[in-house]
Amino acid sequence: MTPRSTPFEESRVIVALRGDREGAERLAARLCSRGLTARVAAPGRRLRRLPPGRWAVEVAGSQLAAALEQIDAE
């Protein structure tokens, strides 16, 4: 039996946001409620290039188009 990979292991896309953690959490929750795979990505070791004061939402790469449509609609 082979382990199944998650969408984040296959590929991921970072959508950088201006604003606070709460805004990133709201966006990730909205995307998840619409059946997409998204999570908040905090600045730190994995996201060294994220400018200070910005948070990000990680989206599974295969779902990027749907996520961007959803973000654009709001």
Beta strands, then each sheet from edge to edge (+ up, - down):
strand 1: 12-18
strand 2: 38-41
strand 3: 54-60
sheet 1: 1+ 3- 2+
end
